[in-house]
Amino acid sequence: MHVPRLSALKPAWLEWAAGFSRDYPWRDAYDSVGDPVPARIDALLESEGVDRALLFCEYSPRATGIQAIEDLLPIRDHNPDRFRLVANVNPHVHHPIRSEVERQLDLGAVALRIHPVHGGFPPDDPQLRAAYAVCAERGVPVVIHSGVSVFPGSQSTYGDPELMLDVVEEFGTPNFVFAHGGRGWWYDTAAFLALAKPNVWLDLAGLPPRKLPEYYARFDLARLATRWMFGTDWPGVPGVARNARAVASLGLPDDIIDRVLSGNATKVFPGL
């Protein structure tokens, strides 16, 4: 989930959220000046049956703006049972990388998110080796954007999952979660990696569930789904519960649906 202070973002982010959320009332979780209200976001997720929510920060001044991790602390502290933090670093913004990753993890983050497409850097940038090493040492997973982005200033060429192949093979741990599952024209690459590498998973954030059989038409969907994790890219989603029900209606076995909606995330993310 993205729950930033709206004043810290570029206009394109607000246009994206409004367009993809349709009539979903995500703005009800904000006050009149555009700051999230912890009690409101908590109540909204409670109404949709959400047990755990991963809160993303992001340092991407080139594309979307700054979504500082400190802004998420009041939400996490309001209900630490439901909310978890996810760290984020950008080698153009943070130096040294290692100490910034450690700082954010020490704030309670349960994962590190890398967004090369918005940040403007390759995911195998040598500077990021220090970040991956910290995650390996601490047993913390890495969530990495895979696929294209619509935001001005994005560099979608860095969203190719294949760029992470050497990193995935070099670091047997941590687990790597490919956000958006290779969205755009890299679905096959992301899916192949998830099936071939035991430390690679796919999250479904930003992907319409009914189109998943089309996106992954070259694969056995039930087998691939054992490597999926439910995600929403909130607020750019027409409802959390709506998407969860759509995933559950794909005709997959019940035990696999359970893994997609909760089991795989519980396995990969510490402390859920």
C-alpha positions in Angstrom: 0.0 0.0 0.0 1.0 3.6 -0.7 -0.4 5.9 2.0 1.7 9.1 1.6 1.1 12.7 2.5 -0.4 14.0 -0.7 1.4 17.3 -0.6 4.7 15.5 -1.0 3.7 14.0 -4.4 3.8 15.0 -8.0 0.4 15.7 -9.8 0.8 12.5 -11.9 0.6 10.4 -8.8 -2.8 11.9 -7.8 -4.0 11.4 -11.4 -3.0 7.8 -11.3 -4.7 7.1 -8.0 -7.9 8.8 -9.1 -8.0 7.0 -12.5 -7.3 3.4 -11.2 -9.3 3.6 -8.0 -12.5 4.5 -9.9 -15.2 5.0 -7.2 -13.2 3.4 -4.4 -13.4 5.9 -1.4 -9.7 6.0 -0.5 -9.8 9.7 0.0 -12.0 9.1 3.0 -8.9 8.0 4.8 -7.4 11.5 4.4 -8.0 14.8 6.1 -8.8 18.1 4.3 -5.1 19.0 3.8 -4.2 15.6 2.3 -2.6 13.8 5.2 -3.6 10.3 6.1 -5.6 9.8 9.3 -4.5 6.6 11.0 -7.9 5.8 12.5 -9.6 6.3 9.1 -7.3 4.1 7.1 -7.4 1.5 9.9 -11.2 1.5 9.8 -11.3 1.3 6.0 -9.1 -1.8 5.9 -11.1 -3.3 8.8 -14.2 -3.0 6.7 -12.5 -4.8 3.9 -11.2 -7.7 6.0 -7.5 -6.8 5.7 -5.5 -8.5 8.5 -2.0 -7.2 7.5 -1.0 -4.2 5.4 2.5 -3.4 4.2 3.1 0.4 4.0 5.4 1.5 1.3 7.6 4.5 1.5 9.4 5.7 -1.6 12.2 8.1 -2.4 11.7 8.8 -6.1 11.9 12.6 -6.7 12.4 12.0 -10.4 9.0 10.4 -11.0 6.6 10.5 -8.1 8.1 12.5 -5.2 9.2 11.7 -1.7 7.1 9.4 0.5 9.2 9.4 3.6 9.1 6.4 6.0 8.8 8.8 9.0 5.4 9.8 7.6 4.2 6.2 8.0 5.1 5.8 11.7 1.8 7.2 13.1 -0.2 4.8 11.0 1.9 1.8 12.1 1.8 3.0 15.7 -2.0 3.4 15.6 -2.4 -0.3 15.0 0.9 -2.2 14.9 -1.0 -5.5 14.6 -2.4 -4.6 11.2 0.3 -2.4 9.8 4.0 -3.1 8.9 6.6 -0.8 7.4 8.5 -1.5 4.2 11.9 0.4 3.7 13.0 2.0 0.5 16.4 3.3 -0.7 17.6 5.1 -3.8 21.3 5.3 -4.6 20.8 8.8 -6.0 19.3 10.0 -2.7 20.9 7.9 0.1 24.5 7.5 1.0 25.9 5.3 2.3 23.3 2.8 1.3 24.0 0.2 4.0 23.5 2.6 6.9 20.2 3.9 5.5 18.9 0.4 5.0 19.8 -0.4 8.6 18.2 2.8 9.9 14.9 2.0 8.2 14.9 -1.6 9.3 15.6 -0.5 12.8 12.4 1.6 12.6 10.6 -1.7 12.3 10.5 -2.3 8.5 9.9 -6.0 7.6 11.1 -5.7 4.0 13.1 -3.5 1.7 11.6 -2.2 -1.5 13.6 -1.2 -4.5 12.0 0.9 -7.3 14.6 1.3 -10.1 12.0 2.4 -12.6 10.9 5.5 -10.6 14.3 6.0 -9.0 16.3 6.0 -12.2 18.9 3.3 -11.6 19.4 -0.3 -12.6 18.4 -2.8 -10.0 21.8 -4.5 -10.2 23.6 -1.2 -9.5 26.8 -2.1 -7.6 25.9 0.3 -4.8 22.8 -1.8 -4.1 24.9 -4.8 -3.3 25.3 -3.4 0.2 21.5 -3.2 0.6 21.0 -6.8 -0.6 23.7 -7.9 1.8 22.0 -6.3 4.8 18.7 -8.0 3.9 20.5 -11.3 3.5 22.1 -10.9 6.9 18.8 -10.0 8.6 16.6 -12.4 6.7 14.5 -9.6 5.3 12.9 -9.9 1.9 13.4 -7.5 -1.0 10.4 -6.3 -2.9 11.5 -5.0 -6.3 9.4 -3.2 -9.0 9.3 -5.3 -12.1 7.6 -4.0 -15.3 6.8 -0.7 -16.8 5.4 2.5 -15.2 3.2 5.2 -16.6 4.6 8.1 -14.5 6.6 10.9 -16.3 10.2 10.6 -15.4 10.1 6.8 -15.1 12.8 4.7 -16.8 10.9 1.5 -17.6 14.0 -0.2 -19.1 15.1 -0.8 -15.5 11.9 -2.8 -14.8 13.2 -5.8 -16.8 13.3 -8.8 -14.3 16.2 -10.3 -16.1 18.4 -7.5 -14.7 18.1 -9.1 -11.3 19.2 -12.6 -12.4 22.8 -12.2 -11.2 21.7 -10.7 -7.9 19.1 -13.5 -7.3 21.8 -16.1 -8.0 24.5 -14.4 -6.0 22.3 -13.9 -2.9 20.6 -17.3 -2.2 18.8 -15.4 0.5 16.9 -13.1 0.9 13.7 -13.8 -0.9 13.0 -11.5 -3.8 9.4 -10.5 -4.5 8.9 -9.2 -8.0 6.1 -6.5 -7.6 3.6 -6.4 -10.4 4.8 -9.7 -11.8 6.7 -8.3 -14.8 3.9 -5.9 -15.8 3.8 -4.9 -19.4 5.9 -7.2 -21.6 8.0 -9.1 -19.0 5.4 -11.5 -17.6 7.1 -14.5 -19.0 10.5 -13.5 -17.7 9.1 -12.9 -14.2 7.1 -16.1 -14.2 10.1 -18.2 -15.4 12.3 -16.8 -12.6 9.6 -17.5 -10.0 9.3 -21.1 -11.0 13.1 -21.6 -11.5 14.4 -19.8 -8.4 13.3 -20.8 -4.9 13.9 -17.3 -3.6 11.8 -15.5 -6.2 8.1 -14.7 -5.8 5.5 -12.6 -7.7 3.1 -10.1 -6.2 -0.1 -9.3 -7.9 -0.2 -5.5 -7.1 -1.7 -3.5 -9.9 -2.7 -6.5 -12.0 -6.5 -7.0 -12.7 -7.1 -10.5 -11.4 -9.4 -11.5 -14.2 -6.5 -10.9 -16.7 -4.0 -13.1 -14.9 -4.8 -16.2 -17.0 -4.1 -14.0 -20.1 -0.9 -12.5 -18.8 0.5 -15.9 -17.9 -1.0 -17.9 -20.7 2.2 -19.8 -21.4 2.3 -21.3 -17.9 0.3 -23.8 -15.8 -1.6 -21.2 -13.8 -2.1 -23.4 -10.7 1.6 -24.2 -10.5 2.6 -20.5 -11.0 0.0 -19.4 -8.4 2.0 -21.2 -5.7 4.5 -18.4 -6.2 2.0 -15.6 -6.1 1.3 -13.1 -3.3 -1.8 -10.9 -3.1 -1.2 -7.2 -3.4 -3.1 -4.1 -4.4 -1.0 -1.1 -5.2 -3.4 0.8 -3.0 -4.9 3.4 -3.6 -4.7 2.6 -7.4 -7.2 -0.3 -7.0 -11.0 -0.5 -7.2 -11.2 -2.1 -3.7 -9.1 -4.5 -1.7 -11.9 -6.9 -0.9 -13.1 -6.7 -4.5 -9.7 -7.7 -5.8 -9.3 -10.5 -3.2 -12.7 -11.9 -4.3 -11.7 -11.7 -7.9 -8.5 -13.7 -7.2 -10.6 -16.3 -5.3 -12.9 -16.7 -8.3 -10.1 -17.7 -10.7 -11.0 -21.4 -10.3 -7.8 -22.3 -8.5 -7.8 -25.0 -5.7 -8.7 -23.6 -2.3 -5.4 -24.4 -0.8 -3.6 -22.4 -3.5 -5.9 -19.5 -3.0 -5.1 -19.6 0.7 -1.4 -19.4 -0.1 -2.0 -16.5 -2.5 -4.0 -14.4 -0.1 -2.0 -15.1 3.1 0.2 -18.2 3.3 3.0 -17.2 1.0 3.3 -13.7 2.5 3.4 -15.2 6.0 6.2 -17.5 4.9 8.3 -14.8 3.2 7.7 -11.7 5.4 9.0 -11.9 9.0 6.6 -11.2 11.8 3.3 -11.2 9.9 
